[in-house]
Amino acid sequence: MTASPEPRLAVFDCDGTLVDSQHSIIGAMNAAWRVHGLDAPDARAVRRIVGLPLEIGIAKLLPDGDEEDFERLARHYRAAAYEMRQEEVYEEPLYPGAVEALDALAAAGYMLGVATGKSRRGLDATLESHRLTGKFATLQTGDAAPGKPAPDMLLRAMEETGAGPGTTAMIGDTSFDMLMARNAGAVAIGVSWGYHGEDELRECGARQVLAEFGELRGALDALIGGK
């Protein structure tokens, strides 16, 4: 009897890969800073820390702070982010071609997952707002496992789906995503439309950097095995 082929798993980062959330992230960070009487952090610096565990990212933005500062700022960031999501004008748009790419991969037999530094509440809100709930076989968030670039979220995704490192790809826009893939033994695929540059993605292990979602199916077929 022939053994069943190992599942092929495509795991996506959320912020900067599936959705352009930079404006909401920067807005919530600015709001947290204001509560503490601080000048708003540089927007470019905020984009650089997207994907890291929140307290670690805040520590990079406020190097003179202490653990208590980081915890307070993180708490106010989460509160501001939640309040912003309740607003009618809240925008966190999908990148062009995202839904079509997800549907094409599912039709081709790929299992889909998400590994993000977002909280589970934040991820659920994003997926629901774009009618993506139910498309993913595994959802890994920063409040349930050590954050990027630790491999834990990706390892948990593989364990939940039965996929192995050789048939798992992490698709993301930051060096943290690429390093997580490398640390988990999976294939790293970068996207050029997010928050870190192409050269940095390649330096951190990206086997390929996509210019648009339309290139994803071909990249996955080549790197983790098409049928």
Backbone torsions as a table, in degrees:
resi	resn	phi	psi	omega
1	MET	NA	133.8	-179.7
2	THR	-78.6	133.2	179.5
3	ALA	-68.1	145.7	177.2
4	SER	-66.9	140.6	178.8
5	PRO	-65.4	148.9	179.5
6	GLU	-67.6	137.8	179.3
7	PRO	-57.8	145.6	174.6
8	ARG	-100.5	126.3	-172.3
9	LEU	-121.8	124.4	175.0
10	ALA	-110.0	113.4	-177.3
11	VAL	-107.4	129.3	-175.5
12	PHE	-109.4	138.1	161.0
13	ASP	-68.0	162.5	-180.0
14	CYS	-102.7	-71.2	-176.4
15	ASP	-67.7	120.9	179.4
16	GLY	90.1	-7.7	179.4
17	THR	-120.0	-59.0	174.8
18	LEU	-87.4	-41.9	-177.6
19	VAL	-126.7	148.0	175.8
20	ASP	-92.7	93.4	-173.6
21	SER	-106.1	12.9	-173.5
22	GLN	-60.2	-36.9	-176.5
23	HIS	-68.2	-40.4	178.8
24	SER	-70.7	-37.2	179.1
25	ILE	-66.1	-46.6	179.3
26	ILE	-64.3	-41.2	179.1
27	GLY	-62.1	-43.7	179.8
28	ALA	-68.2	-36.9	178.3
29	MET	-66.5	-43.1	177.7
30	ASN	-60.0	-40.8	179.5
31	ALA	-63.3	-41.5	178.6
32	ALA	-64.2	-41.2	179.4
33	TRP	-63.2	-40.3	-178.8
34	ARG	-63.2	-39.1	179.1
35	VAL	-55.7	-32.5	-176.9
36	HIS	-98.8	10.9	177.2
37	GLY	69.1	27.0	-178.0
38	LEU	-104.0	149.7	172.4
39	ASP	-66.5	143.7	-177.8
40	ALA	-57.9	139.4	177.6
41	PRO	-68.7	156.0	178.8
42	ASP	-61.9	131.9	-176.0
43	ALA	-61.1	-37.8	179.1
44	ARG	-64.0	-37.9	178.6
45	ALA	-66.5	-37.4	177.9
46	VAL	-64.0	-44.5	178.7
47	ARG	-60.5	-32.6	-178.6
48	ARG	-65.7	-27.7	-174.6
49	ILE	-98.9	0.1	178.6
50	VAL	-60.8	129.1	-179.2
51	GLY	109.2	-25.2	176.5
52	LEU	-76.6	157.6	169.0
53	PRO	-53.6	140.4	-168.6
54	LEU	-55.9	-49.1	-177.6
55	GLU	-63.0	-35.3	178.7
56	ILE	-68.7	-42.0	177.3
57	GLY	-62.9	-41.8	178.7
58	ILE	-63.3	-38.6	178.3
59	ALA	-61.3	-34.2	177.4
60	LYS	-70.7	-32.6	179.3
61	LEU	-78.7	-23.2	-177.1
62	LEU	-130.0	70.3	-173.5
63	PRO	-62.6	-20.5	179.2
64	ASP	-89.8	-0.3	-179.2
65	GLY	-81.1	177.3	176.2
66	ASP	-124.2	-180.0	-175.2
67	GLU	-58.1	-37.9	179.9
68	GLU	-65.2	-41.4	176.8
69	ASP	-59.9	-46.0	-176.3
70	PHE	-63.8	-40.5	-179.8
71	GLU	-67.1	-41.7	179.7
72	ARG	-65.7	-44.7	-180.0
73	LEU	-63.8	-39.5	178.5
74	ALA	-63.4	-40.8	179.0
75	ARG	-62.9	-43.9	179.9
76	HIS	-72.3	-30.9	174.6
77	TYR	-62.0	-47.3	-178.5
78	ARG	-62.5	-40.0	179.2
79	ALA	-64.7	-43.0	179.7
80	ALA	-65.6	-40.9	179.6
81	ALA	-63.4	-40.5	178.6
82	TYR	-64.0	-44.8	-179.8
83	GLU	-62.4	-40.0	179.8
84	MET	-63.7	-36.8	-179.5
85	ARG	-66.3	-18.7	179.8
86	GLN	-84.1	-10.7	-176.3
87	GLU	-78.6	143.2	-179.6
88	GLU	-64.8	-29.1	-176.0
89	VAL	-91.5	6.7	-178.3
90	TYR	-61.8	131.9	-179.5
91	GLU	-130.0	132.6	175.3
92	GLU	-147.6	69.5	-167.1
93	PRO	-68.8	147.7	170.5
94	LEU	-69.5	147.8	173.7
95	TYR	-73.9	149.4	-177.6
96	PRO	-56.5	133.7	176.1
97	GLY	86.2	-1.3	-175.9
98	ALA	-63.8	-51.3	-177.1
99	VAL	-62.7	-43.7	-179.9
100	GLU	-61.0	-39.7	179.4
101	ALA	-66.7	-43.1	178.7
102	LEU	-61.6	-45.1	-179.2
103	ASP	-64.0	-40.1	-179.9
104	ALA	-65.8	-39.9	179.3
105	LEU	-66.9	-43.1	178.7
106	ALA	-61.4	-41.4	179.6
107	ALA	-65.3	-28.3	-179.7
108	ALA	-86.6	1.3	175.5
109	GLY	96.9	4.4	176.3
110	TYR	-75.7	139.9	167.2
111	MET	-84.5	147.1	-175.4
112	LEU	-118.9	146.5	177.5
113	GLY	-147.2	170.5	174.9
114	VAL	-130.5	138.4	171.4
115	ALA	-133.1	112.4	-170.4
116	THR	-140.8	152.7	173.3
117	GLY	-75.2	-9.0	176.3
118	LYS	-60.2	156.9	167.5
119	SER	-70.8	162.5	177.5
120	ARG	-63.9	-37.1	178.0
121	ARG	-61.6	-44.4	180.0
122	GLY	-66.2	-41.2	178.9
123	LEU	-65.1	-45.5	179.1
124	ASP	-57.9	-40.2	179.7
125	ALA	-64.6	-41.8	179.0
126	THR	-64.4	-47.7	-178.6
127	LEU	-63.5	-40.6	179.8
128	GLU	-65.6	-40.2	-177.3
129	SER	-65.2	-26.3	-179.6
130	HIS	-106.3	10.8	178.9
131	ARG	57.5	41.2	178.1
132	LEU	-104.0	-3.7	179.5
133	THR	-58.4	130.8	178.9
134	GLY	97.7	-10.6	179.8
135	LYS	-80.3	-16.3	-171.1
136	PHE	-111.9	136.8	179.8
137	ALA	-81.3	-21.5	-178.7
138	THR	-147.9	136.9	178.8
139	LEU	-126.6	119.0	-178.9
140	GLN	-119.0	128.4	-176.1
141	THR	-127.7	162.3	-174.4
142	GLY	-70.1	-12.5	178.4
143	ASP	-94.5	3.7	-179.4
144	ALA	-121.0	-6.1	-178.3
145	ALA	-158.3	159.4	175.0
146	PRO	-54.1	142.1	-174.3
147	GLY	-80.0	172.3	176.7
148	LYS	-60.5	146.5	5.5
149	PRO	-90.4	14.5	174.0
150	ALA	-57.9	148.6	-174.8
151	PRO	-81.5	-4.5	-165.7
152	ASP	-57.5	-45.0	-178.1
153	MET	-61.4	-41.8	-178.9
154	LEU	-70.7	-38.7	176.8
155	LEU	-63.2	-40.0	177.6
156	ARG	-64.9	-39.0	178.5
157	ALA	-62.8	-41.7	178.6
158	MET	-65.6	-42.0	-179.9
159	GLU	-62.9	-40.9	-177.9
160	GLU	-68.9	-28.1	-174.8
161	THR	-105.4	-12.5	-177.8
162	GLY	82.7	8.1	178.5
163	ALA	-81.5	155.3	176.4
164	GLY	-107.8	169.2	-178.8
165	PRO	-57.1	-36.1	-177.2
166	GLY	-72.0	-16.9	178.6
167	THR	-118.5	24.6	178.2
168	THR	-122.9	134.1	176.0
169	ALA	-124.4	139.6	172.8
170	MET	-104.2	123.8	-179.4
171	ILE	-110.0	119.3	-176.5
172	GLY	-157.3	172.0	-174.5
173	ASP	-108.5	-2.9	-176.0
174	THR	-122.3	162.3	175.2
175	SER	-61.4	-29.4	-179.9
176	PHE	-64.4	-37.1	176.8
177	ASP	-66.0	-44.0	-178.5
178	MET	-65.4	-41.5	179.6
179	LEU	-67.7	-37.6	176.8
180	MET	-60.8	-45.0	178.2
181	ALA	-60.0	-46.8	-179.6
182	ARG	-61.8	-41.7	-179.2
183	ASN	-67.0	-25.4	179.1
184	ALA	-93.1	-4.0	-178.9
185	GLY	79.9	11.4	-178.6
186	ALA	-93.9	173.6	178.4
187	VAL	-83.8	135.2	179.1
188	ALA	-105.0	127.3	175.9
189	ILE	-124.7	122.8	-179.6
190	GLY	-94.4	159.9	173.2
191	VAL	-124.5	142.6	-171.3
192	SER	-89.5	-4.9	-173.5
193	TRP	-94.4	4.8	-175.7
194	GLY	-99.6	-136.6	-164.1
195	TYR	-107.7	-7.3	173.9
196	HIS	-120.9	153.9	-174.7
197	GLY	-79.3	160.8	-177.1
198	GLU	-60.1	-43.9	-178.7
199	ASP	-60.8	-41.0	179.7
200	GLU	-66.3	-40.0	178.1
201	LEU	-60.9	-43.8	180.0
202	ARG	-66.9	-40.5	179.2
203	GLU	-61.6	-29.1	-177.5
204	CYS	-94.9	7.8	170.4
205	GLY	118.7	2.0	-179.5
206	ALA	-63.1	125.1	176.6
207	ARG	-76.1	-28.6	177.9
208	GLN	-152.2	148.4	175.5
209	VAL	-120.8	121.0	-175.1
210	LEU	-86.5	144.4	175.0
211	ALA	-93.3	-19.9	179.3
212	GLU	-159.1	160.3	-177.8
213	PHE	-62.9	-26.2	-179.6
214	GLY	-62.0	-17.2	-180.0
215	GLU	-87.5	-7.4	-169.1
216	LEU	-69.1	-45.3	-177.1
217	ARG	-57.4	-46.0	180.0
218	GLY	-63.4	-39.9	178.8
219	ALA	-63.7	-44.2	179.2
220	LEU	-65.4	-43.6	178.9
221	ASP	-58.0	-40.1	-178.2
222	ALA	-74.0	-34.7	-170.5
223	LEU	-95.9	-30.9	178.6
224	ILE	-126.0	14.6	168.7
225	GLY	97.3	107.3	175.0
226	GLY	-86.7	166.0	177.7
227	LYS	-112.5	NA	NA
